[in-house]
Every structure is written in C-alpha cells, then in structure tokens.
C-alpha cells in the first residue's frame, strides 16, 4: 500500500525551538545573568520529563501549556530566579509561539504537500503549533495536537488516535521525526518512519 500521508514531529524536527527560547530569555532583564543556552536546554528537558511521566500514566493528564508552566517554574527555582512578574512569565512562555523553522523546511514541506497530506502530530498545544507555523511561514493540511487527542506521545494510544483522526491505516502513513524514541513508538503502531538528522540534538 502506498504512502498517502506524512505526520511530523515538529519540535526540533521542523522548528528550531532553542533559538526562540534563548531569544525570549535574553530579552528579560531579570535573567541577564543566567546562561540562556543552559536555561533553554534545562527547560526543554524538564518539560519532556513531565510529558513522559504523563505518557507513562505515572502522573495525571495535563495539557502541554500546563506542563510548560510547571517546568518553567521548576527551572526558575533551580536557578534561584523566581522573581519574574506575571508579564515576564507570560512573555517567556509565549517564546514557544515564535519558533522559526529550519531554513530548508518551508520549501521542502511545500514540495511534499503537492503529493501528500501533511500534518504535525505534536505534544505542542494547538495554539503553540499554529502560531509557530504562521510565524515560520508553514502551511499544513491539519494540526494534530496531543492535547486534542487526550493522550500524549509516546503513549501508543496517541498514534492510534492520530491515524483515526486522518482516516488512514498505519501502512499508509510515514511518520517523520528527529527523535528515535518517537519513531520507534510510531513504528510499533504500524507506521512507516523517516529519521531526520536535525541541526541540533535534544
């Protein structure tokens, strides 16, 4: 059976999340003494730890935006920098809505869209994915947020529900990601997979 649709992980695979978060951190006077690169990596890592605990059903379900807030609070405490105003906190959280795409991504996705149905399958909230897509000049046929599915990657149910949402069997779908664990989980649900060597590794 031929490939009819491509589902993408986008954080790190399509979007350069790190540059967006680093830019947000550097813009806040309260964080000028912090290492923006280290802080961004720690924030991303903590958010993934929390996501994985939710996927493993070790923690109760929470949407991505709640995870982003709790992981930010954790990192601020760890770096003894918990005196941000509400406005600064909101601005820092909004950095995830301004992720640029890797330079070659828009043209590549446009070419693929001439032949396939394209959609992210992402742990990002719909708002974050949509705003960053618009910021980066990307157009999708749909955006599948794990928040809408009610279960997050890499829980097997997230891939099954995504396939049901687009009305395709696993063998009709190619899942594209820069993260081997995500690819393994998609493959276990019958999807074909493509590994992207990203510009940076998280």
N, C-alpha and C positions, 0 to 999 in steps of 0.2 A: 504494500500500500504506500502511496506517495505522500510526502510531507505537504500538508496544507496550511499549517500554522506554525509560527515561531513565538515562543514565550521567552521573555528575557528576565533574568535578574538584572536590576539596574544599578544598585548601589555598588560602585567600584567597577562594574562591568560596562555600563554605559555612562554613568555620571561620575565626575570627579568630586566626590563628597569632601575630600580632605581640603582642597583649596577653598571651598566655600566656607567650611567651618573655621579654618585658620583665619580667613579674612574677617569673619564675624568676631572672633576672639581679639584680633589685633585692633579692632575699632573701639573696644571698650577700655576706657582709661583704668578701670579697676583691675584689669587683667594684664596691664602692660608689662608687669614684672614676671609674668608667667611665660613659660615656653609654649608658644601657640601650637607648634607641631606636636609636642608631647601631650598637651591637653586634648587636642583633637583626637589623637590616637587613643588616649585613655577613655574619652567619652564614647567613641565608637565601640571600643572593646567592651566597656561596661554595658552599653545598650544591647550588644549581642549576647552577653552573658545572661541578661534578663530575658531576652527573647527566647533563648534556648531553654531556659528554665520553664517558660510558659509552654513552649512547644512540647517539652517532655512531661507536661502536666504536673510539674513539681511546684508551680506557682499558679494562682488563679488567672484566668484570662484578663488581659488588659490591652487596650488598643495601642498602636505604635506611639501616638502622641504622649500618652501617659508614661510609656517606657522612656521616651526621650527626656521628659521632665524629671523622672526619678533618677535616671542615670546622670543627668546634668547635676542634680543636687548632690549625688554621691561624689562626683569628681570635684565639685567646688569644695565640699567638706574635706576631701583628701588633700587638696592643695591649700587648705586654710584660706579660702577665698569665697566665703558665703555671704558677702555683704552687697551683692548686686541688688539693684532696685527691680521692681516688677517690670518696669520698662526695659531695663537691660536684659533681664531674663527672657522676656518675650522676643527681644531683638536677636539674642543669641540662638534661641530656638528657631527663629524664622530663617536663620542662615541655611537650614536644610531645604528651604524652598527656593534657594538661589544656586543650586548645584549646576555648574556647566557640564556639558557633555564632553567626552574626549574629542579632540579635533576631528578625527576621521568618522565619528559616529553618525552625525546627521546625514551625510551623503550616502554612507553605507546602508543605513536604515531606509532611506528613500528608495534606493535601488531594490532592496529586498521587498519593500511594500508593493512594488509593481507586480510581484509574483505570489506573495504570501500574506496571510492575516498576521498582523504583528501586535503584540500586547506585552506589557510588563506583567510578571507575576512577582509581586514585591511585598516585603514586610513594611514598606513605607505606607503611611496613610494616603488616602486618595488625594487629599489636599496637597501634601508634600510632593507626591509624584506628579500631580497635574501642574502645580506651579513651577516645579523644576523643569518639567518637559517644555512648558511655554517659555521659560527663561532661556532654555538651551536651544529652542527652535525645533523641537521634535514633535512629530505628529504620529499618534498611534491609532489603530483601529478600535482599541479599548484599553482600559487600565484596570487590571485585576489586583486590587489591594487585599492583602490577607485580613485586614480589618473587616472588609465586607464579607469575606468567606467565613469569618468567625473562628478561624484557626490559623496559626502562623507556621511558616516554614521553620524547620524542615519536617514538621509533623506530616505523615503520609496523607492525611485527610486533606491537607491544603492543596496538594497536587490533584487529587481526585476531584475535588470541588471545582478547581480551575478548569479541568477538562470538561466537566459537566457544564460549566458556565459558557464555554465557547462551542459546545456541542461536537467535540471531537474525541476520538479514541487516542490512547497514548501513542500508538504507532503512526498516527497522522501528525504528531506534534514534535518539533525539535525544541528542546529547552537549551537556552544559551546562557552561560554564566562563567564568571572568573573564579568561582569557589567550588572546589572539588566535592565538598560535603553536600552542597546544593545539587550538584549534578548527580551524585550517587543516589540521593533520595528521589530525584525525578526519574532516573533510570529504573529504579525499583518499582516505579508505578507504570512502567511500560513505555515511557517517552524515550525518543532518541535524544542524544545530548551532543553539545558542541562546547568545547573548552576554549575560552578566550584568555589569552595571556595579557593581563591588564598592565597598565603603566605603573601601578603600584600594587603591592600585595598587602591585604589586611588580615 
